[in-house]
């Protein structure tokens, strides 16, 4: 598919505090457009909150960040317009009752209706359908998912997909909107070593093609820009414990 212009991401002393204390704090990094950024840390260390804050879907309470030069949280709506979520539990999950084809057609329909220029809605129906199908095929190709290889092709139910196939489908759905930033949660969850390698190879290929990728994981792969949400020194751990105790 056509390579988008990736979004640079920057955070400085970035933090988010909720009713139970700090979800994450003291996050700072700079990533160029087309970077593969691995948000690394144990479950419960605020990885998902950081992912959602950088994509304009949660409001940070400390420090500052920018995505594609758009200040967060002030320009959160503009950031959401250029960022797409892959799999994020509770936010952008696949519907197990849907088939692969139903998911793809629904996303293409929504993209054509709400994410395309108004003049495109005036084109003949057959032309709009062809454009939607072309968009789907480009996204599937970029995500490395071949529906013909599935048990029932596009009629395969999501509940029958293997974990890596479901990840590829979620990525394809996100790519239909041709985002500048792609964000995924639990990238390496429940994957074998071989499947994990395939998943990171996919995300690296998307970054190499121009899309900035933010991926939550338990362990960053070699060559990725690693960003940790968990404190790494004894002093940081003590500070985090003290702050949580006062919350």
N, C-alpha and C positions, 0 to 999 in steps of 0.2 A: 504494500500500500504506500501511498505518498508519504514521505517522511515529513513530520511536522517539525516546527522549530521548538526545541525543548525549552523547558522553563528552568532558569537558574533558581536555586533555593538557598536561602541564608537564614541562620538563626543565631541570636546572641543572647546569652543568659536567659534563654527561653524557659518558661515554666508554667504549669497549670496546677492550681490548688482547688480542691473540691471540699465537700463536707467532711471527708475522711482523711484529709491531709493532702500532701503533694502527690499528684499523679506522676509528674516528672518535673525536674528542676535542673537549672544550670546547663541546659543543652546549648551547645554552640558549634556551628560548622558552616562551611560554604561549599556548595556543589555547583559545578558548571552545567549549562544545558547539555542534555544527553548523558548525564551521569547515572550510574547504577548505585543507589544509596541503600545500604542495608541497615535498617534500624534494629539493633542487636540488643538482646537482653533476655532475662528469664521472664516467664509468664507472670503478669502482675506488676511489672516494673514500669508501666506507663507507655509501653510501645505503641499500642493502638491509639491512645489519647494523643500522642505526639503525631502520629500519622494523620489523624483527623484534624488536628490543629493546623498542620502545614497545608492541608487541602481545603481549609476554610470551613470546616464542619464542626469544630469545637473552638471555644474562645479561650485563649491563653490568658493568664492573669499576671504574668511577670515577664520582663524582657521584651524582645521584639523579634520579628521574623519577616521575611519577604519571599514571595513566590512569584517568579517572572517580574520582579520589580514592583509587585503589588504588596503594600504593607498590610500585615496581619496584626490584629483582627479587623482593622478598619475597612479593608478592601476584600473581605471574605467572600462576598457574592461574586465579585469579579474573578477571584481565584477558583471558585467552584465552577465557573463557566469554562475554564481551560483545563481543569483536572477531572479525571475519571477514576472511580473506584473499581478495582477488581474485587476479589472476595474479601469481605469484611463481615464477620459474624454479627448478626443483629442489625446490620446496616444495608448491605448489598448482597445478600445471600441468594443463591439459586433456589428456585421453587421446585422441590422434588416431584411435584405433580405435573410439571410441564415437560414437554419433549424438548430436545435440542433445537429443532426447527421452530417451535413456538417461541422459545426464548429469543432466538435470532430475529424472527420476523417482528416480534413485539418491539425489540430495541430499535430496529431499523425504522419502524413506523413512528416511534416516539422521536427519534432523531430527525426524521424527515419533516415531522409536524412542528417540533419545537426548537430544533437545533439548526435548521436550514434557513437560508434567506427566504423572505416572503415570496419573491418572484418564482421560486422553485415550486411553490404550491399551485402555480397557474399552469404548469406544464401538463400535457396529456397524461392520463392515468397510466397508460402502458409505459410511457417514458419514465414516470416516477417509480414504477415497479422495477423496471430494468436498472435504474440508478440505485435503488435499495438493494437489489440482488448483487450488484457489483460491489457495493460497499460491504455487504456481508462477506462475499468471497474474499475480498482484500483482507478483511479482519481475520478470517479463518486462516488464511495463508500465513499472515504475520504471527498468529498464535500457534501455528503448527498443528492445527486440528483438522483432520480429514473426516468429515461426517460419513463418507462412503466406507470407511474402515470400522465404523461402529456397528454393533449387532443389528440394529434396524435403521441404519443411516440417520437421517435427521428426525426420524420418528422414534429414536431411542429416548427413553425416559431419563431424566436427570438422575433419578434414584439408582439407575443401573450403570452409571458412569464410574470408572475408576477414579481415584483421587486426582491423579495427574490429568486425566481427561477433563474432569470438572474444573480444575485450575485453568486449563487451556481455554475452556468455554467461557469462563468468567473474564479472562483476559480478552478474548475475542469480542465479547459484548462491550467491554470498556473501549476497545479500539474502534468500534463502529463510529463513535463520535470524534475520532481523530484528535485525541487530547494532546496537550503539550506535556502533561504530567500524568503518569499512571501510578496509582497507589494500591498496594496489596497487603493484606494481613495474613499472618500464619503461613508464610510462604513454604516453609520446610516441614510443616506439621504432617505427621502420618505418611511421610514419604520414605521409601527405601533410599539407600545411598545412591543407587543408579538413577532413581526418579528425581532425587534432589539435584543431581548433576544436570539432568535434562531441564528441570525447572529454571535453574540459574542460567543455563545456556540460552533458554528462551528469553529471559529478562535482559540478559546481556546483549542479545541480538536486537532487541527493541531499543535499548539505550544506544547501541552503535548506529541504529538507523535514525536517531535524533530525538526520541522521546525520553524525557527524564523519568526514571523509575525509582519510586520509594517502596521498599519491600521489608516488612517486618519479619524477623527470623530469630531463631534461638542462637544461631552462629553464622556470622558473615562469611561468605565465600572469599577465596583469594581474589584480589583485584577489585573488589567492591569498595566503595567509600563507606567505611563502617562508622555508625553513630550509635553510641551506647546510651540507654536511658537509666541503667542501674548505676549507682555509685561504685567506683572502682578502688578507692583507697579507704583505709580505716577511718581517716578523718572525715571523708565525705559520707561514709556510712553512719558515723556518729552524728553528724549534722542532720542527715535525713531522718534518723531515729528521733532526734530531739525535736525537730520541726513537726513530725507526725504526732508526737506526744503532746505538743502544745495545741494541735489543731482541734 
